[in-house]
């Protein structure tokens, strides 16, 4: 599966329902792209958000 970081602008609109589920309760942030997600598998350089280490 593609990471959130891999989504291109043209992908986002068609995948928006999926993206909303991934980002609605984030626990990880990507150190490279500044995207957030509930699971580190969706990010290329995941770092746990505060309190989740
Ligand atoms: Zn990334």
PDB file of the backbone (N, CA, C, O) and the ligand in Angstrom, with CONECT records:
HET     ZN  A 101       1
ATOM      1  N   UNK A   1       0.831  -1.205   0.000  1.00  0.00           N
ATOM      2  CA  UNK A   1       0.000   0.000   0.000  1.00  0.00           C
ATOM      3  C   UNK A   1       0.863   1.252   0.000  1.00  0.00           C
ATOM      4  O   UNK A   1       1.933   1.273   0.607  1.00  0.00           O
ATOM      5  N   UNK A   2       0.412   2.265  -0.661  1.00  0.00           N
ATOM      6  CA  UNK A   2       1.140   3.533  -0.693  1.00  0.00           C
ATOM      7  C   UNK A   2       1.100   4.211   0.667  1.00  0.00           C
ATOM      8  O   UNK A   2       0.107   4.128   1.389  1.00  0.00           O
ATOM      9  N   UNK A   3       2.188   4.879   1.002  1.00  0.00           N
ATOM     10  CA  UNK A   3       2.150   5.702   2.206  1.00  0.00           C
ATOM     11  C   UNK A   3       1.436   7.008   1.894  1.00  0.00           C
ATOM     12  O   UNK A   3       1.275   7.401   0.739  1.00  0.00           O
ATOM     13  N   UNK A   4       1.020   7.659   2.960  1.00  0.00           N
ATOM     14  CA  UNK A   4       0.384   8.958   2.792  1.00  0.00           C
ATOM     15  C   UNK A   4       1.323   9.937   2.086  1.00  0.00           C
ATOM     16  O   UNK A   4       0.888  10.804   1.328  1.00  0.00           O
ATOM     17  N   UNK A   5       2.598   9.778   2.349  1.00  0.00           N
ATOM     18  CA  UNK A   5       3.606  10.655   1.752  1.00  0.00           C
ATOM     19  C   UNK A   5       3.677  10.504   0.235  1.00  0.00           C
ATOM     20  O   UNK A   5       4.111  11.416  -0.468  1.00  0.00           O
ATOM     21  N   UNK A   6       3.253   9.360  -0.256  1.00  0.00           N
ATOM     22  CA  UNK A   6       3.326   9.106  -1.690  1.00  0.00           C
ATOM     23  C   UNK A   6       2.157   9.691  -2.465  1.00  0.00           C
ATOM     24  O   UNK A   6       2.204   9.792  -3.691  1.00  0.00           O
ATOM     25  N   UNK A   7       1.104  10.076  -1.746  1.00  0.00           N
ATOM     26  CA  UNK A   7      -0.062  10.601  -2.458  1.00  0.00           C
ATOM     27  C   UNK A   7       0.291  11.882  -3.188  1.00  0.00           C
ATOM     28  O   UNK A   7       0.893  12.798  -2.628  1.00  0.00           O
ATOM     29  N   UNK A   8      -0.089  11.921  -4.420  1.00  0.00           N
ATOM     30  CA  UNK A   8       0.067  13.142  -5.191  1.00  0.00           C
ATOM     31  C   UNK A   8      -1.233  13.932  -5.116  1.00  0.00           C
ATOM     32  O   UNK A   8      -2.282  13.413  -4.737  1.00  0.00           O
ATOM     33  N   UNK A   9      -1.130  15.179  -5.481  1.00  0.00           N
ATOM     34  CA  UNK A   9      -2.307  16.034  -5.403  1.00  0.00           C
ATOM     35  C   UNK A   9      -3.489  15.436  -6.171  1.00  0.00           C
ATOM     36  O   UNK A   9      -4.635  15.527  -5.731  1.00  0.00           O
ATOM     37  N   UNK A  10      -3.207  14.842  -7.288  1.00  0.00           N
ATOM     38  CA  UNK A  10      -4.281  14.270  -8.094  1.00  0.00           C
ATOM     39  C   UNK A  10      -4.894  13.029  -7.455  1.00  0.00           C
ATOM     40  O   UNK A  10      -6.036  12.677  -7.752  1.00  0.00           O
ATOM     41  N   UNK A  11      -4.128  12.351  -6.560  1.00  0.00           N
ATOM     42  CA  UNK A  11      -4.649  11.156  -5.884  1.00  0.00           C
ATOM     43  C   UNK A  11      -5.575  11.526  -4.733  1.00  0.00           C
ATOM     44  O   UNK A  11      -6.498  10.783  -4.400  1.00  0.00           O
ATOM     45  N   UNK A  12      -5.321  12.663  -4.140  1.00  0.00           N
ATOM     46  CA  UNK A  12      -5.968  12.988  -2.872  1.00  0.00           C
ATOM     47  C   UNK A  12      -7.491  13.042  -3.014  1.00  0.00           C
ATOM     48  O   UNK A  12      -8.217  12.499  -2.182  1.00  0.00           O
ATOM     49  N   UNK A  13      -7.959  13.688  -4.054  1.00  0.00           N
ATOM     50  CA  UNK A  13      -9.400  13.834  -4.192  1.00  0.00           C
ATOM     51  C   UNK A  13     -10.091  12.482  -4.324  1.00  0.00           C
ATOM     52  O   UNK A  13     -11.145  12.263  -3.727  1.00  0.00           O
ATOM     53  N   UNK A  14      -9.508  11.583  -5.095  1.00  0.00           N
ATOM     54  CA  UNK A  14     -10.141  10.282  -5.300  1.00  0.00           C
ATOM     55  C   UNK A  14     -10.015   9.382  -4.079  1.00  0.00           C
ATOM     56  O   UNK A  14     -10.800   8.447  -3.916  1.00  0.00           O
ATOM     57  N   UNK A  15      -9.037   9.653  -3.218  1.00  0.00           N
ATOM     58  CA  UNK A  15      -8.777   8.812  -2.045  1.00  0.00           C
ATOM     59  C   UNK A  15      -9.225   9.465  -0.746  1.00  0.00           C
ATOM     60  O   UNK A  15      -8.866   8.994   0.333  1.00  0.00           O
ATOM     61  N   UNK A  16      -9.996  10.534  -0.830  1.00  0.00           N
ATOM     62  CA  UNK A  16     -10.219  11.369   0.344  1.00  0.00           C
ATOM     63  C   UNK A  16     -10.878  10.616   1.503  1.00  0.00           C
ATOM     64  O   UNK A  16     -10.537  10.867   2.659  1.00  0.00           O
ATOM     65  N   UNK A  17     -11.794   9.716   1.232  1.00  0.00           N
ATOM     66  CA  UNK A  17     -12.438   8.973   2.320  1.00  0.00           C
ATOM     67  C   UNK A  17     -11.425   8.131   3.079  1.00  0.00           C
ATOM     68  O   UNK A  17     -11.459   8.053   4.307  1.00  0.00           O
ATOM     69  N   UNK A  18     -10.529   7.506   2.337  1.00  0.00           N
ATOM     70  CA  UNK A  18      -9.461   6.711   2.929  1.00  0.00           C
ATOM     71  C   UNK A  18      -8.512   7.604   3.737  1.00  0.00           C
ATOM     72  O   UNK A  18      -8.117   7.246   4.846  1.00  0.00           O
ATOM     73  N   UNK A  19      -8.157   8.739   3.193  1.00  0.00           N
ATOM     74  CA  UNK A  19      -7.232   9.656   3.857  1.00  0.00           C
ATOM     75  C   UNK A  19      -7.819  10.187   5.163  1.00  0.00           C
ATOM     76  O   UNK A  19      -7.117  10.291   6.169  1.00  0.00           O
ATOM     77  N   UNK A  20      -9.082  10.515   5.141  1.00  0.00           N
ATOM     78  CA  UNK A  20      -9.727  11.022   6.360  1.00  0.00           C
ATOM     79  C   UNK A  20      -9.607  10.004   7.487  1.00  0.00           C
ATOM     80  O   UNK A  20      -9.345  10.380   8.630  1.00  0.00           O
ATOM     81  N   UNK A  21      -9.794   8.725   7.187  1.00  0.00           N
ATOM     82  CA  UNK A  21      -9.676   7.680   8.210  1.00  0.00           C
ATOM     83  C   UNK A  21      -8.251   7.607   8.763  1.00  0.00           C
ATOM     84  O   UNK A  21      -8.055   7.382   9.957  1.00  0.00           O
ATOM     85  N   UNK A  22      -7.278   7.795   7.904  1.00  0.00           N
ATOM     86  CA  UNK A  22      -5.877   7.687   8.325  1.00  0.00           C
ATOM     87  C   UNK A  22      -5.452   8.858   9.205  1.00  0.00           C
ATOM     88  O   UNK A  22      -4.682   8.670  10.147  1.00  0.00           O
ATOM     89  N   UNK A  23      -5.937  10.053   8.917  1.00  0.00           N
ATOM     90  CA  UNK A  23      -5.417  11.258   9.579  1.00  0.00           C
ATOM     91  C   UNK A  23      -6.306  11.776  10.707  1.00  0.00           C
ATOM     92  O   UNK A  23      -5.923  12.719  11.398  1.00  0.00           O
ATOM     93  N   UNK A  24      -7.472  11.190  10.909  1.00  0.00           N
ATOM     94  CA  UNK A  24      -8.418  11.801  11.847  1.00  0.00           C
ATOM     95  C   UNK A  24      -7.962  11.724  13.299  1.00  0.00           C
ATOM     96  O   UNK A  24      -8.261  12.632  14.075  1.00  0.00           O
ATOM     97  N   UNK A  25      -7.249  10.672  13.691  1.00  0.00           N
ATOM     98  CA  UNK A  25      -6.711  10.587  15.060  1.00  0.00           C
ATOM     99  C   UNK A  25      -5.225  10.257  14.987  1.00  0.00           C
ATOM    100  O   UNK A  25      -4.826   9.128  15.271  1.00  0.00           O
ATOM    101  N   UNK A  26      -4.417  11.221  14.612  1.00  0.00           N
ATOM    102  CA  UNK A  26      -3.002  10.932  14.343  1.00  0.00           C
ATOM    103  C   UNK A  26      -2.210  10.574  15.584  1.00  0.00           C
ATOM    104  O   UNK A  26      -2.408  11.165  16.646  1.00  0.00           O
ATOM    105  N   UNK A  27      -1.318   9.613  15.455  1.00  0.00           N
ATOM    106  CA  UNK A  27      -0.376   9.234  16.512  1.00  0.00           C
ATOM    107  C   UNK A  27       1.061   9.352  16.043  1.00  0.00           C
ATOM    108  O   UNK A  27       1.989   9.269  16.847  1.00  0.00           O
ATOM    109  N   UNK A  28       1.248   9.541  14.768  1.00  0.00           N
ATOM    110  CA  UNK A  28       2.591   9.639  14.195  1.00  0.00           C
ATOM    111  C   UNK A  28       2.675  10.823  13.244  1.00  0.00           C
ATOM    112  O   UNK A  28       1.692  11.209  12.611  1.00  0.00           O
ATOM    113  N   UNK A  29       3.884  11.392  13.159  1.00  0.00           N
ATOM    114  CA  UNK A  29       4.137  12.453  12.195  1.00  0.00           C
ATOM    115  C   UNK A  29       5.316  12.037  11.328  1.00  0.00           C
ATOM    116  O   UNK A  29       6.236  11.372  11.803  1.00  0.00           O
ATOM    117  N   UNK A  30       5.289  12.422  10.079  1.00  0.00           N
ATOM    118  CA  UNK A  30       6.422  12.154   9.206  1.00  0.00           C
ATOM    119  C   UNK A  30       7.433  13.284   9.338  1.00  0.00           C
ATOM    120  O   UNK A  30       7.109  14.454   9.132  1.00  0.00           O
ATOM    121  N   UNK A  31       8.653  12.920   9.683  1.00  0.00           N
ATOM    122  CA  UNK A  31       9.701  13.923   9.898  1.00  0.00           C
ATOM    123  C   UNK A  31      10.135  14.570   8.596  1.00  0.00           C
ATOM    124  O   UNK A  31      10.692  15.668   8.593  1.00  0.00           O
ATOM    125  N   UNK A  32       9.883  13.896   7.507  1.00  0.00           N
ATOM    126  CA  UNK A  32      10.311  14.411   6.206  1.00  0.00           C
ATOM    127  C   UNK A  32       9.224  15.270   5.553  1.00  0.00           C
ATOM    128  O   UNK A  32       9.517  16.301   4.948  1.00  0.00           O
ATOM    129  N   UNK A  33       7.978  14.835   5.680  1.00  0.00           N
ATOM    130  CA  UNK A  33       6.897  15.462   4.913  1.00  0.00           C
ATOM    131  C   UNK A  33       5.910  16.256   5.765  1.00  0.00           C
ATOM    132  O   UNK A  33       5.064  16.971   5.229  1.00  0.00           O
ATOM    133  N   UNK A  34       6.015  16.130   7.105  1.00  0.00           N
ATOM    134  CA  UNK A  34       5.112  16.828   8.026  1.00  0.00           C
ATOM    135  C   UNK A  34       3.667  16.383   7.882  1.00  0.00           C
ATOM    136  O   UNK A  34       2.749  17.131   8.219  1.00  0.00           O
ATOM    137  N   UNK A  35       3.459  15.179   7.386  1.00  0.00           N
ATOM    138  CA  UNK A  35       2.116  14.613   7.365  1.00  0.00           C
ATOM    139  C   UNK A  35       1.897  13.829   8.661  1.00  0.00           C
ATOM    140  O   UNK A  35       2.852  13.391   9.302  1.00  0.00           O
ATOM    141  N   UNK A  36       0.640  13.660   9.032  1.00  0.00           N
ATOM    142  CA  UNK A  36       0.331  12.879  10.223  1.00  0.00           C
ATOM    143  C   UNK A  36      -0.583  11.716   9.858  1.00  0.00           C
ATOM    144  O   UNK A  36      -1.318  11.760   8.872  1.00  0.00           O
ATOM    145  N   UNK A  37      -0.510  10.652  10.703  1.00  0.00           N
ATOM    146  CA  UNK A  37      -1.332   9.479  10.463  1.00  0.00           C
ATOM    147  C   UNK A  37      -1.514   8.710  11.763  1.00  0.00           C
ATOM    148  O   UNK A  37      -0.759   8.887  12.719  1.00  0.00           O
ATOM    149  N   UNK A  38      -2.532   7.851  11.779  1.00  0.00           N
ATOM    150  CA  UNK A  38      -2.788   7.065  12.989  1.00  0.00           C
ATOM    151  C   UNK A  38      -1.835   5.876  13.105  1.00  0.00           C
ATOM    152  O   UNK A  38      -1.690   5.302  14.184  1.00  0.00           O
ATOM    153  N   UNK A  39      -1.194   5.508  12.014  1.00  0.00           N
ATOM    154  CA  UNK A  39      -0.289   4.364  12.022  1.00  0.00           C
ATOM    155  C   UNK A  39       0.984   4.714  11.255  1.00  0.00           C
ATOM    156  O   UNK A  39       0.931   5.333  10.193  1.00  0.00           O
ATOM    157  N   UNK A  40       2.129   4.310  11.808  1.00  0.00           N
ATOM    158  CA  UNK A  40       3.391   4.690  11.160  1.00  0.00           C
ATOM    159  C   UNK A  40       3.576   4.067   9.791  1.00  0.00           C
ATOM    160  O   UNK A  40       4.395   4.534   9.000  1.00  0.00           O
ATOM    161  N   UNK A  41       2.829   3.024   9.507  1.00  0.00           N
ATOM    162  CA  UNK A  41       2.988   2.387   8.191  1.00  0.00           C
ATOM    163  C   UNK A  41       2.540   3.295   7.053  1.00  0.00           C
ATOM    164  O   UNK A  41       2.855   3.032   5.893  1.00  0.00           O
ATOM    165  N   UNK A  42       1.815   4.351   7.369  1.00  0.00           N
ATOM    166  CA  UNK A  42       1.352   5.266   6.328  1.00  0.00           C
ATOM    167  C   UNK A  42       2.338   6.383   6.030  1.00  0.00           C
ATOM    168  O   UNK A  42       2.097   7.202   5.144  1.00  0.00           O
ATOM    169  N   UNK A  43       3.458   6.425   6.769  1.00  0.00           N
ATOM    170  CA  UNK A  43       4.413   7.525   6.635  1.00  0.00           C
ATOM    171  C   UNK A  43       5.794   6.990   6.266  1.00  0.00           C
ATOM    172  O   UNK A  43       6.147   5.869   6.632  1.00  0.00           O
ATOM    173  N   UNK A  44       6.579   7.800   5.536  1.00  0.00           N
ATOM    174  CA  UNK A  44       7.900   7.331   5.109  1.00  0.00           C
ATOM    175  C   UNK A  44       8.955   7.498   6.204  1.00  0.00           C
ATOM    176  O   UNK A  44       9.880   6.691   6.292  1.00  0.00           O
ATOM    177  N   UNK A  45       8.829   8.538   7.041  1.00  0.00           N
ATOM    178  CA  UNK A  45       9.779   8.764   8.137  1.00  0.00           C
ATOM    179  C   UNK A  45       9.006   9.023   9.421  1.00  0.00           C
ATOM    180  O   UNK A  45       9.075  10.112   9.990  1.00  0.00           O
ATOM    181  N   UNK A  46       8.277   8.022   9.868  1.00  0.00           N
ATOM    182  CA  UNK A  46       7.368   8.195  10.991  1.00  0.00           C
ATOM    183  C   UNK A  46       8.097   8.464  12.294  1.00  0.00           C
ATOM    184  O   UNK A  46       9.129   7.857  12.581  1.00  0.00           O
ATOM    185  N   UNK A  47       7.549   9.381  13.080  1.00  0.00           N
ATOM    186  CA  UNK A  47       8.022   9.677  14.428  1.00  0.00           C
ATOM    187  C   UNK A  47       6.769   9.759  15.298  1.00  0.00           C
ATOM    188  O   UNK A  47       5.782  10.392  14.923  1.00  0.00           O
ATOM    189  N   UNK A  48       6.818   9.113  16.464  1.00  0.00           N
ATOM    190  CA  UNK A  48       5.642   9.140  17.334  1.00  0.00           C
ATOM    191  C   UNK A  48       5.376  10.557  17.814  1.00  0.00           C
ATOM    192  O   UNK A  48       6.303  11.300  18.135  1.00  0.00           O
ATOM    193  N   UNK A  49       4.116  10.919  17.859  1.00  0.00           N
ATOM    194  CA  UNK A  49       3.744  12.202  18.442  1.00  0.00           C
ATOM    195  C   UNK A  49       3.935  12.131  19.956  1.00  0.00           C
ATOM    196  O   UNK A  49       4.108  11.051  20.521  1.00  0.00           O
ATOM    197  N   UNK A  50       3.903  13.278  20.593  1.00  0.00           N
ATOM    198  CA  UNK A  50       4.161  13.348  22.050  1.00  0.00           C
ATOM    199  C   UNK A  50       3.267  12.385  22.818  1.00  0.00           C
ATOM    200  O   UNK A  50       2.061  12.313  22.583  1.00  0.00           O
ATOM    201  N   UNK A  51       3.870  11.658  23.724  1.00  0.00           N
ATOM    202  CA  UNK A  51       3.108  10.735  24.562  1.00  0.00           C
ATOM    203  C   UNK A  51       2.920   9.370  23.949  1.00  0.00           C
ATOM    204  O   UNK A  51       2.291   8.505  24.559  1.00  0.00           O
ATOM    205  N   UNK A  52       3.440   9.154  22.773  1.00  0.00           N
ATOM    206  CA  UNK A  52       3.214   7.874  22.100  1.00  0.00           C
ATOM    207  C   UNK A  52       4.510   7.101  21.889  1.00  0.00           C
ATOM    208  O   UNK A  52       4.544   6.188  21.065  1.00  0.00           O
ATOM    209  N   UNK A  53       5.575   7.438  22.607  1.00  0.00           N
ATOM    210  CA  UNK A  53       6.837   6.739  22.421  1.00  0.00           C
ATOM    211  C   UNK A  53       6.929   5.490  23.248  1.00  0.00           C
ATOM    212  O   UNK A  53       7.940   4.790  23.197  1.00  0.00           O
TER     213      UNK A  53
HETATM  214 ZN    ZN A 101       6.941  11.215   4.578  1.00  0.00          ZN
END
